[in-house]
Amino acid sequence: MQFSPIRTAVIAIVALLGVLFAIPSFLPENVRDNWPGFLPRQTVVLGLDLQGGSHLLLQVNEQGIVSERLQSLRRDVRNTLANQNGIGNLITTNAATDSITIELTDPSQKAAARTAIEALQNSISNSLISVGGVNELAFGETPDGKLTVTLTQEGINERMSALVAQSIEVIRKRVDELGTTEPSIQRQGTNRVLVQVPGFGDSQRLKDIISRTARLTFHMVYPGMTAAQAQAQGLPAGTMILPSQDGTNELLYEDVALGGESLVDAQPSYDQQRAMPVVSFKFDTRGAIAFGQITGANVGQRFAIVLDNTVITAPVIQQPITGGSGQISGSFTTASANDLAVLLRAGALPASLDVVEERTVDASLGADSIQHGLTAGIIASVLVVAFMVLAYGLWGVFANVSLILNIILIFGALSMLGATLTLPGIAGIVLTIGMAVDANVLIYERMREEQKAGKSPIQAIQSGFERAWGTIIDSHLTQLIAAIVLYFLGSGPVQGFAVTLGLGILTSLFTSYTVTSYQVALWYKKTRPKTLKIQHFRFIPDGTRIPFMKISRYVIAFSIVASVLSIGSAYFKGFNLGIDFVGGTAIVIQHEGGPADAGQVRSLLDGLELGEVQVQGFGAPEDVLVRVQAQEGGQDADQVAVSKIRDALASENYTVRSTEAVSGTVSSELAWKGAIAVVISLLAILIYIWFRFEWQFALAAVTTTTHDIIMTIGLFSLTGLEFNLTSIAAVLTLVGLSLNETVIISDRVRENLRKHRKMPLPELIDLSINQTIVRTSLTQFTLFLALVPLVLFGGEVIRSFTIAMTFGCLVGMYSSIIVNGPILINFGLKQRADEKAEPKTADGASV
C-alpha cells in the first residue's frame, strides 16, 4: 500500500495522456481545428457502419492474368522464331496446362528454335522483373517432338503478388481523384485488395472506377477484310477480333501500336461539332513522336482506340497527328466521360480485379447506429455505476473512478493507434464496462474474507490486492486470447470488436488494480478505519452451504440432454445463416411514408425472377431487410439484382439504406475461418490453463466451455437467430467469459486443495463454489446490466450478437458453478489431490 513518487507519477501520466488523446474525438470539428498544435489531434476513426460509405473486397483474376500472359508469350515466341531467326512455326495455346505448343515447319531447326525461345526466360519477384526471383517459364517437348513453353505456378504466384502491389497504387490514385477523405486501401493475402471509402455512398460508381482495368491501347485495323470474313475464312496471322462499342466486331492487328502508358493527361471535354461529350488526351514526348509516326505512315487507314479489349472508336486517319494529343469519342455521357478521364489519368490496372465482397451503408443508417450505440452505452454505464455504489458504497465509488478512467483510456488508445470504431466495437466497450468491475469485485470480496479470518484492515487490504492479482491475470488473459484470435481471423466489424475488447482488457488490468489500490491507499492513510465496511448489498448471504455436488448427476444428465438437443437441432434443422456464410445480397430498405409493409415489398419483388427472396422486419417499423440468393452471373448479376429491387421499390417510397453482397467464394472462406477461430481459441486457452494449473483443470475448463458453445449454437438453431460473423464474435467472447468464471472457481479449488488436505473432494468443491458464489453473482449481474441495454437499444445490426452474449452469460455461470466440478472429479483430480495431500517424512509417517 506504499506508493512511491514514481508509481504516482506513472498513474498521473497515463491518465493525463488518456484524457488528452480521447478529448479530440468528442470535440466539434471547428473547436478541434483551433486545438493547440502541441496537443494530440487524432480522433477515433469511425467504421463504415457508423458513418456510412462503401467497402469493396477485390480479387485479382488469375485466369485473366494467365490468359493475357500466354497471349503475350505467344507473340514473343512468334516474333523470336519467325521475325528474328527465320524459323517457320505453328503455335497453339493450351489453357488447361498454362502452356503453348510450337510445331516447327522444319524439324531440323529444333535445337536452334529451343535455344532462341529459352532466351525468353525471366525471373519474377515482387518488383515483377528482377534478378534473383523465380523462373517464370519451363521448357519441354511433347512425345511427338513439339516444343512447349509452360508458365510455372511459382511464376504465376509471384506475378500476381507483384500485380496486387501495383494495383494498390493505381486504386489509390483513382480514389484520390474522387476527392474522398481518409480512404483505406490495403492488401489482404496474396491476391486481394480491400478498399474502404467512408462517406462515399455510390458503391456502383466506386466499383466501376476501382475495378475497371482501363487499359488503353491503339491498334491498326486489318485492311481489306472484315471480322465476319475472318471468322469464316480463318484469322490472318498476328490478328485478333475484338467487340466494338457499337455492337459490331473489328479485325485488328495483335501488336500494340501505342500504349496508354504514354498518356500524361486526360480530361473530359465537349465536341461542339458533333454536340457530344468526349475525352481529350495528351501523350508524353515519346508517345507524341510515336503517335505522329504511326498516323503519318498510315493515312487513309483505320486506327482503333481500344479500352479493356473493347473498340471505343476506329476512325480513318485523315492526316498525320503531330501535336501529341487526340480525342476519344463514343456514346459517353458527361459523367461517364469524367470517370473515364479519371481512370486514364490514374493509369491502367495491371490486372483485372473482380469484386468478391461489397458493403454499402447509407450515412443516415450510420447515424442511427451511432445513436443506438451511444444510448446503449450511456444506459449501461449509468446502471453499472449506480449498482456499484449501491452494492459497495464508497468502495463502489473507487471502482467507478477506475471504470471511468478505463473507458477514457480505451478511447485514448483507439485515437492514438488510429484504430477503427465499429458498432460491434461499441458493443465491445459496453461489454468491457461490465467486465471491468469484475476485478474490483474479486478484490473486495477477497478483502472481506481476509478480514473475517481475523486480519487487521491494512492486512486485509494488502492481502485482498495481492491474493486476487493472480486470479485477475488468469481471467483477463483467457479473454485476451479470444480477442487476439478474433482479430487475426476476423474481418471488418469483428476486428473492430476484437480491438476494443482487447484494449479494454489491458486497460482494465491497469485501472482495476493500480488505480483502485492508489485510491484505497489515499483513503486509508486519511481515515485509518478499525474495520472495513466494504459491502452494503448482496444477492446471496455469506456462509452458504449449498450442496452442488449432490445434485451434480442430475445437472450432468440435463446438460447431456440439452447438448444432444442442440446438436440435433443444428444437424437436422440447421441455422438461419447470414449473407456472410451463404453468399448473396442483403438490402436494408426504409419506407419514407410510415411503417413498412413486408407483404407489399414481397409482392413487388415476386415478378423480378431473382430466385429465393426473403423479406423480414429489421428493427424499426419503417425498415425491412430483403435477402436475395447469389445470382448465377456472379457479382455483376448481383448488382443488376440490386438495381432491379431499387427500381421496383422506388415507386412505393422505399429507399435503400445499405447493401451487402458477398460471393460464394468469400462466404465459404468466412465460414471456414470462423470454425478455425473457435478451435484455435480453445486450444490456446487449453495450453494456457494447463501451464498455469494442472491438466485436469485445463481439460475440465475446455470441456465446460465446449458445453457452453454447444448450448449457444443450439440457441441460434432453435430460435432462428441469424448466424453471421458477429455471431462468431459472440461465441468467442463467450469462451472468454465462461472461462473467466471457471478460472475463478478453479483457482479457489486449487487453493483449498492445499489448505484442506483431508477434506473429500466433493465437499472441497462445494466449499470453493460457496466461497466464490457471492462474487460470481455480483459480477454476472453487472455484466447483465451492461448487456441488457445492448439488447434493447443496440439496434438490429447486433441484435443476434447481444442476445447470444446474454444467453451465453447465463449458461457460462451455470456451467462454471455446477458442471465444472463433476468434470474435475471424473478427470481424476481426486487421485492427484490425495497424492499431494499426505507427503511422507523420512521415517514413513504422514505429515
N, C-alpha and C positions, 0 to 999 in steps of 0.2 A: 504493500500500500504506500510505499515511499516513492514519490515521483521526482526524479531528478529534473533539473532545468532543461536537460536535453530532451527528455521524453515529453515534457510540457511543450517545448518549442516545436517538436515534431507534430504533435496534435494540432497546435495552433497553425502551423504552416500548411498542413494537409487540409484543414478545414477552410483556411483562407483561400488556398488555390482552388478548392472545390467550388466555393462561392463565386470566385472571380471567373472561372470557366463556365459556370452554369448560368450566371446572370444574363449574358448577351442573348441567350435563347429565349428569354422571356421579355425582352425589351422591344418596343416598336422599332421599325426599321429607321425612322427619322432620328430617334434617340440613339440608336446603335451607330449611325453614321457620325454622330458627334462624340462618340465614346473616345476617351483618351487613347492615343496611339500606343502607349506603352502597356496598356492592359489587353488581355485576350479579346479577340473579336469573333473567334469561331463560334458557330452555332450548331445545334443538333441538326443533322440532315434528315429531313422528313422523307420517309419512303413514299413510293408512288401511291400506295393505298391511303396515305394521309394527305397528299397534296395534289393527287391526280397526275396523269402522264401516261407514257407508253413504255412498254417493256417488250423487247424482241430478243429471242434467242436464235441466232443464225448459225447454220452449219455449212461448212464447205462441201460442195457437191463433188465427191471423189470421182464418181463416174464421169462427170463433165471434164474434170482435170485430166483423167487418164485418156479420155477420148480426144481431147484437144492436143494432148502431148503426142499421142500416136499419129495424129494428123500432121503435126509439125515434123515429127520424126520421119514420117513417110516422105514429106517434101525434101527434108535434108538428105535422106538416103538417095532419092532420085537425082537430086542435084549433084551429089558427090559422085555417084556412079556414072550417070549419063553425061552431064554437062562438063564435069572436071576430068573424068577418066575415060570417057567414050565407051563405057560398058553398058550394053543393052540389058534391060531388065523389065520384069513384070512384078509389081508389088501388090500384095493383098494384106488386108488388116484382119486380125483375129481378136475381136473384143473379149472373147471368153478367156483368153490366156494373156491379154495385155501385150500382144506382140504383133510384129509384122513379118511376113514371109516374102523372101526375094527369090524369084526364079530368073536365072540368067539365060539370055538367048544364046550365049556361047559358054558352055560349062567349063571350058579350059581356062577361063579367066577367073575361076572361083577364088584362087589364092590372092590375086590382085584385088578382087572385089572385097574379100574379107578384110584385107589389110586397110583398104580405104574406109570401110564403114566402122572398123574398130577405132579409127581416129576420132569418131564422133562421141566416144566415151567422155563423160564429165562427172565430176563429184558434186554431190548435193549436200548442203548443210543449211543451217538456219538463215544464212545470208544468201541462200539459193545456190549460187555457183561459187565454189571456193576450193582451195587446195585442202586436202585432209578430210573431206567429207566421205559419204558413202557413194559407191558406184551406182549410177542410175540405170545402166544398161547391162544386159547379159547377152552374149552372142553364142549361137549354136547352129546346128544343122538338123534338118528333118531326115528320116530314114531314106527318103528318095533323093537326098543331096541338095535340097534347097537351103539357103541361108535364112536364119531367123535372128531378129533383134527383139528382146523382151525387156519391158520395164520391170525392174526389181521392186519388191514390196517395200524394202528399206528406202529405196529412192523415192517411191510414191509417198511414203510417210513423211520423209524429210521435206519433200516439195510441198506437201500440204501444210506442214508446220510453218514453213517459211512464208507461204502464201497467206496464212492466217495473220502472221505478224504484219505483212504488207497491207492486208485488208483493213486491219485496225486503224492504220494511219489514214487510209483513204476514207473510211467511215467517219473518223474524227473530223476531217476536213469538210465532209458533206454536212455533218450535223452543225458544225460551227457556222457554215454558210446560212443555216436556217435562223441563226440569231438566238438560239435557245441558251439557257443558262444552266451551268453545272450538270452537263450530261455525264453519264457514267458508261464508259466503253472499256470492257476488259475481256481478256481471253478466258475461256473455260475449256480445260482439257487440251487436246491436240488439234481439234478441228472445229471448235465453236467460238463464237464471239457473242458476248452479252451486251446489249445496248439498252440503257435506261435513260429516258429523256423526261425529266419532271416538267409538268405544266404544258406538255405538247399532247393535246388530246386527239389529233387527227392521225390515228395509227395507220390508216391506209396510205396516206401521203408519205408518212415517215417510212413505212415499209417499202413503198415504191422507190423512194430516194436512196434508202440504205442498201436494199438488196439487189437493186438493178446493177448489172455489171458495168454498163455504159462504156463498152469497148468500141471505140470509133476507129474504123479502118476505111481506106479508099482503095477500090479495085477497078481495073478496066473491065468493061463489059465485052464478052467474047463476040467478035463481029461475024455477021453472015449466018448465024444460026440462033434460033430461039431456044428457050428452055424446053418447050414441048418437043421440038425436033431432037434435041439432045437426049431426052428421056427415051424417045422412040428408037434412035439410031445408035445410042451409046455416047457417053461423055467423052469429049476430046481430052487428051492427056493434059493434066495440070489445070483442069477447070472444076467448078462446083456449081450447084444450083441452090440459090437462096430465095426465100419468100420475100415478096415486096410488100410495102405498107398498103398498097392499093389492091391487094388481093391476088396479084399475079406472081409469077416466078421469073427470076432473072438468071441467065447463064454468065458467070463471072470467072475470071482467072483466079486461081487459088492464091497466087503470090500477092502479098500486100504491097501495093504501090507506095502507100504512105500510111503511117500510123498516127493515132490520136495522141501519142506521147509527145509529138512535136507541137501540140497546141500550147499557147501561152495565155490565151484569154477566150472566153465565150460569153456572150451577152444576149439576152432576149431583145429583139427589135421588131420593127414592123415594116413590111414591104408595101410601100404606098401604091405601086403599080398594080400588084395583084390583090391588094387590100387583105393581107393575111399576116398573122404573126410568124416570124421566122427566128432562127438563131444565127447570129453572126459570130464568126470565129476568126482567130488570127494565129498564124504559125510563128515559131521562132525563126531565126536566120537560116538554120539548116533546113527546116521544113519549108520555108518560103522558097529557097532555091530549088529544092526537090519538086515542090508543087509547080513552080514555073517551068521546070524542065519537062515534067510529065504532061502538063497541059499544052506546052509548046510542041511536043513531039506527037501529040495525038489530037490535033484539031480535026473536028468532024467526027470523032469517035465519042461513044458514050462513056461517062465516068461515074461510077456508082459510089455513093456515100452510104456505108453500112454501119448500123448501130446494133450491137448484140445480135449479129447474124440475121438482121432484117434490113433489107434495102429501103432506106428512107426516101431517097431520090436518086435518079440516074440520068442527069441532063446530058445533052450533047455539048461538047467543048466547042464554043464558037471562036475563041481566040485565046492565046496564052494569058494566063493569070499570073502576073509577076509581082503583085503587091503583097503577097503573103497572107491574104485574107479572103474569106469567102462567106457563103451563106448556105444554111441548111433549111430547106423548106419542106413542108409536109402538112398533114392535117393537124396542125397544132392549135391549141387554144392559148390564150395569154398565160394561164397558169402552167400548162404543160411545157410551153417554150421556156418559161422561167426555171422550171425544175430541171429541164434538160441542160440549160446553161449552167446550173449549179453542179450537175453531175460532171459535165465536161471540164469545168474549172477545177473540181476536186480531183479529177483523174479517174481512170477506169479501175474497177476492182480487178485484181489479178486472177480471181476465180469467181465462179458464180456461187452465190450463197442462198441456201434455202431457209425459209422461216419455219422453225420447228416448234416454237412456242411464242405465243403473243398474248399480252395482257394490257388492257387499256382501262383506266379509271378516270371518270369524269371528276373535275375539280369539286363539284358540289357533293359528290359521294365522298370524296376525301375529307371535305369539311365536316360532313356528318360523322365520319369515322373518328375525327379528332374530338368532336363534341361527345360522342359515345365514350371514348377512352377517358377523356377528362372527367366526365360525370362519374364513371365507374371508379376512377382513381381517387377523386375527392371524397366520394361517399365511403369507399373502403378505408381511406386514411382516417377520416373522422371517426368511423366505427372502431377501428383498431386503437386509435389514440384514446378515445373515451373509455373503451373496455380496460385498457392497461391502467388508467388512473383509477377506475372503479375497483379493479382487482388488487392493485398493489399500492395505491395511494402515491406517496412521494417517490417510492421506488419505480412506480409506473411512469412518473414524470421523467426520471433518469432514463428509462428505456425509450420514452418518446423523443427526448432530445437526441439520443443516439439514432433513433429511427429517422427523424427529420434530416439529420446530417447525412445519414446513409443515402437518402433519396437525392440530396443535393450532390453528393459525391458521384452518384450514378450519372446524373445529367452532366456534371462537370467532366467526367471521364468520356461520356459519349461525345461531348463537344470537342474535347482535346484530341480524341482519336479520329474525329471525323466520321464516326460510325453512323449508320442509318437507323432511324427510329421508325418502326412499323407498328401497325395496330397490334399484332401479336407481341411486339416489343413492349408496348404499353401494358399489355396483359402480364408480361414478364416482370415489369416493375411493380405492378399491383400485387402479383404473387410474392415478390420479394418483401413487400410490406408485411405480408402475413408471416413469412418465414423469418424475417429479421428479428422479431421479438422472441423467437424460439430460443435463441441462445441466452437472452436475458432471463426468460422464464426458467431455463435449466440452471442458470447460476443462482437465481433467487431461491429456487426450491432446494438447491444443494446447501445454501446458507441456512435455511430453516432446519434441515436435517442435522447439520453440524451444531447448531445452537441447541436443538433438542438433545443432542448427545452430550451436552454439558460444557461446550466450549464457550469462551467469552465472545462478546460481539466482534472484537477485532480478529480473533482466531477464526470465528465463523465466516467473516467476510473474506479473510485470506484463503481459507480452505475452499470456500464456495467458488472463487475465481480459479484457484489452482486445480482443483479436482474436476471441475467442469470443462476445463480447457481441452483436454484430450478428447473428450466426447464431442465437444463442439467441432473440433478439427475433423474427426471421423465423419460426422453427419454432414458437414459442409462439403467435404471432398467427394463424398459419394454423389452429391448433387452436381458438383462441378464436373465430374466425369461425364454425366449425362449431358450437360451443357456443351462440353467440348465435342462429344460425338455428334450432337445436333448441329454444331457449327460447321464441322468438316464434311458431314454427309448430307446436310440440309441445303436448301437454296431459298433465296428471296426472303419472304416474311419469316420463315422458320429460322433462318440465320439471324434475323433481327431479334427474334425471341431468345435465341441462344446467347447473343451478345449481352442483352440486358440482364438475363438470368445469371450469366457468368460474372458480369461486373457486380451485380447485386450480392452474389455470394462472397466475392472478395472484399467488397466494401463493408459487408455485414461482419466479417471476421474482425475488421479493424474497429468499427464503431461499437459493436455489441460487447466487446471485451475491453479494449483500451480506453475508449471514450467513456463508457459506463463506469469502469473502475476509477477513472480520474474524477468523475463527479462524486462517486461514493467516498473516495478518499478526502475530497474537499469537505463534504458534508460531515464525515466522521471527525475530522480534526476540529471542526467548529462546534459540534454538538456533544461529542463523547457520550453516546447513549449507553445505558446499562443493559438494555435489552433491545433486540431488533424486532420491530413490528413491521414485518415485510408484507404479509398478505392480508387483504381485507375481505376478499370474496373468493369462494372456491365452489366448484361443482360437486366434488367428491370429498368427504371428510377424511381427515388423517386417520391412519391406523386401520385401514380397511383390510379385511382378510377374505377376500373373495376367492373361492376355491376353483380357479380357472382350469386346473389340470383334471379335476374330477369330471368336468363336462367336455373334456377335450375330444373324447371318442365321438361324441355327438356332433361336435363342431367340425371335426375332420370329415365325418360322413356327410354333413351338409355341404362342406366345401367341395368334396369329390363330386357330389350330385350336381352342384351349381356349375362346376368346371366342365363336367360332361355335357350339361345342357348348353353351355356357352360354345363349346367346341362343336356340338351337334348343330346348333343354330348357324354357326359360321360355315359349316360344311354344306348343310342342306339348304338353308335359306340364303346364305351369302350376305353381302353388305350393300349398302347404298353408296357405291364408290363415287367419289368426286371426279371432276374432269382431270385432276392431277394423275389419276391412276388408270382411267379408261380412255382418255383422249376425247376429242370432240370440242364443242364450244359451249360456254356458259355465258348468258347475256342477262344482265340485270336491267330491267326497264322500269320506268316510273310513269304513272298516269297523272297528267297535269290537272285534270279536272275533278280530282277526288279519289276515292278508293278504287283500286284496280279490280277488274273482273277477270279472274283466271279463265272462266269458261269462254268469255268473249275472245280473249287472247288465243286460246286453243282453237277456236273456230276460225279465227283469222289466219292461223298458220297451217290449218289442215290441208289446204289446197296447194301448198308450196312444194310438195314432194321432196321433203328433206330427210325422209326416213323417220326414225324414232324421235319424237319431240315431247319433252316433259315440261309442264307448266305448273309452278307452285308458288305459294306466297313466300315473301322474303322480308321478314321484319315488319316494316311499316305497312299500313294498309294500302298505300299508294304503289308499293314496289312489288314486282313479280320477277321470279327467276325462270328463265327459259333455257333448257338444256337440249342441245342438238347433237346427235351422234356424229362421229367423224365422217366426213363426206369422202366418197371414193376418189375424187380428183386431188386429194391432198390439201395443203394449206390454201391454195388458190380457190379451190372449191369451197372450203370453209368460209373464206372471206366473201365469196359470192352469196353463200347462205346467210351470212350476217346482213349483207346488203338487202337481200330479199325480205328478211324479217323486219329490218328497219323501215323499208318502204311500205310493207303491209300494215305496220302498226302506226305509221305516221298519221294516217287519215283519222285515227281514233285518239289523237293527242297523247300517244305514248312516245317517250324519248329514251334513248339508250344511255344508261349511266355507266356501265362497264362491260367489257367483253374479255373473255379469257379463252384462248384457243390453244390446245395442246395436242401435238401429233402423237400417233400411236407409239412411235419410237421413244419419245421423251417420257410418255406415261409409263411404259414398261420399265424404263430405267429408274424412274422415281419410285415405283413400287418395289423394285429390287433393292434400291438404296435404303428405303425405309426399313425393310426386313433386316438388312445387314446392320443398320444403325442400332436396332434393338438388340441383336445378338452381340455385337461388339460392346455395347454398353454393359450388358450383363456379364460378359467375360471380363471386362476391365474391372468392374466392381467386385467380381468374384476373386480376382487376383489381389485387389487391394485389401479386402476384408480378410482373406487368407493370410496375407502378410501381417496385418495388424492384430488379428485374433488367432483362432485356430481353424483347422479345416472344417470342423463340424459347424462352426458359426458361419463360415463362408457359404457352405453348401445349403445350410438352412436358410440363410438370407436370400440366396438366389432362388431357391425353391419357393419361398414365400412370395418373392417379387414376381416370379413367373405365374404364380397363382393369381396375383393382382392383375397382371397383364391379361391373362385369360378371361378373368371376370369383366374387365373393362372392354375387351374386344367383344365379349358376349353382349354387353350393353349396346354397342354400336349395331350389332346384328339384330338383336331382338327389338330395339326401338326404331330402327331405320334411320338413326342419325347419320348425316353424311360423313363418310370416312375419307379424309383427304390428307394433304401434307401436314396441316396443323394438328390433325389427329395423331400423327406420328409424334409430333412435338409433345402432345398431351401424354401419350404413353410413356415417352422417355422421361418427362418431368415426373410422372407418377412413379417411375422407377426410383428416382432420387428421393422423392418424398416418403415413399414406402420404406426405403432403406434407412431413411433418417430415423424413423420410429423404431425400426428393427435394431439399428445400431445402438440406440439409447438403451433399450432393454437388454440387448446382448452385453453391452458394457457393464450394466449392473449385475447381470448373471455372472460374468467373469469375476467381478469384484467380490460377490458373495461366495463364489467358489473358494476363494482364498480365506474369507472371513468365517464361513460356517462349514467347516470341512466334513463334519459328520452328519449334516442335515441331508435327508433324502432329496434326490434331485427334483422330483415333482414339487415338494414343499419349497425348495430353494427357488424354483422358477416362479411359483406363486408369490413368494415373498418379493422377488425382484419386480414382478409386474405391479404388485400393490404399492411398492415404494415409488414407482415411476408413473403410475396411472394419473395422479393429480397433474403432473407436468404434461402428460400426453393429452389429457382432456382440455387443458388450458390452451396449449399450442394449436391443437386441432380446431378449437373454437375460434381463435384469432385468424386461422387460415380460412375458415368458413366465412368469417366477417369480410375477408378480402375477396373471396371468390364469388359470394352471392351477388354483390353489385356488378361483377363482370357478367354473370348470367343474366341479370335483369336489365342492365343498362349498357353492356359492352357492344351491342349491335349483333346483327345476324351473321356477319362475316366470321366471327369467332365463337358463335353460339355453341356449336358441337364441341369445340375445344374446351370451353369453360364448363359445360355440363359434364364432360368426361373427367375433367380435373376434380370437380366437386364429388362426383361418384367415386373416383379413384381415392380421394382422401378418406372417405368412409370405409372403403374396402381395405385401404392401407392400414388404417387404425385397427380394424377388426383382425386382420391377419397378423399384424405385429404383436398384438396383445394375446390372442388366443391360439392362432395357428402355429406361430413360430416355435413355441415351447415344445409341443409334442414332436415336432420335426427334429428339434435338437436332441431329444431323448432317443428317437429312432435312429439317428445318425451316430449313436454311440458315445455321446458326451459323458454319460454316467460312468462308463468304464475309465475314461481318461481322468475324470474328476477324482475317482476313487484312487487311481494310481498316484495322483499328486497329493491326495488328501492325507495320507498317512506315511510319510517318509520314515525310513528306519534309521536308528542310530547304529553305531559300530557293533553293539552287543546284540543287535536284532530286535530291541524293544521299539515299540511305536513311540513317536514323539507326542 
